Amino acid sequence: MADLDTEFGKTVSVYKIAESLNDRGDVTKSTVSTLSVVCEIQVMSGNEREVRAGILKTGDAIGFFRPSDNIAIGDEVEYQNNTYVVVGLFLEQLGTVPVYQEAHLQRIVK
């Protein structure tokens, strides 16, 4: 039987980001490491509950990751030539069994 994650998910790059101050006091970002994970990404069209609640706006996304994936707030996710920053992360459980992680992803406009 095929692995459902591989069958239906998409492979994305997740970048672990570190921030530091330079000599002038400006915040600089650097990539510490990169992960390749299989997940489901849903880009917001504007009609979803999260958009209406003001959590995300049109063009932002929600990512559904495996509970074992090393995802954290502040990570950056690259999907379909866009980069998103993880601004919220929730672990969905069935009783005490972790089912998936839901990541709220704000699109970074470059």
N, C-alpha and C positions, 0 to 999 in steps of 0.2 A: 504494500500500500504506500502511496506517495506521501511524503511529508507535507502536511497542509500548509505550513509556513512557506515552504519552498514553492509549492504548487500555486498559491494565490497571492503571496506577498511580493514585495519589490525590494531589491537590494539597494540600500542607501549607504552613504558615508556619514559617519558621526565623528565630529572633531571635538576633542577635549581641549578647551581653551583656558589659558592662564593669562591673567591681567597683571601688569606691573606698572610702576611709575618710572618715566624716563628722567633725565637730568633736569628737564624744564618743568616737571610735575605733571606732564600729560600721561594719561592712561594709554598703555600700549597693550595689544593683544598678540598672543602667539599660540600656535597650535602645539600642544604637548604630545598628543597621540591621535591616531585615526583608527576607528573601528569600521568594519563593514558588517552591517546587520540586515536581516530580512524582516520587513515590517509592512504594515498597511498605512498609507498616507491618504488622508482625505482633505483636499483643498477646499476652503470655505467659499461658497458661491454668494452668500449674503442672506440666505433664508434660514440658516440653522439657528437653533436655540442659543448656542454659544455666541454667535454674532450679535443676536438681538440683546443678549445680556451684557454686551460690551467687553467680553473677555478677549475675543478675537474679532478681527475685521475681515472683510472680503479680501481674499488673496492669502490670508494666513491659513494654517492647516492644523489638523489633529493627526497625530501619529499613534499607532497601536503597536507596541513592542512586546516581545516576550518578557516574562518576569525576570528572566536571568540576564537580559541585556543590560549592560553597564551604561544606563542613560541617567543624566543628572541635569538639573536646572543650570543654565549657562552654556550647555553644549550647543554646538551648531550642527545642523543636519542639512545635507545637500540632496535636493530632490528636483528632478526635471529642470535643471539649470537655474534653480533658485536656492538661496541659502536661508535657513530659518534658525532662530535661536529658541531653545527650550525655555519657556517662561512659567510653565506649570507642569507638574508631574503627579499622577495619581495611580496607585496600585489597586486594580480591581480584583476582588477576591470572591470566591464561592465558598462561604463558610470561612475556613482558615486556609484554604488552598489558593495561592496566587494564580490568577488566570491570565492577565495581561497588564501592561503599563500603558496608560493614556498620557501622551505628552501634548501640551498645548504649544504650538509652534508659531511664533511671530516671524513674518517674512522680513528679511533684512534688505532694504532698498539701497542699492549701491550707486 
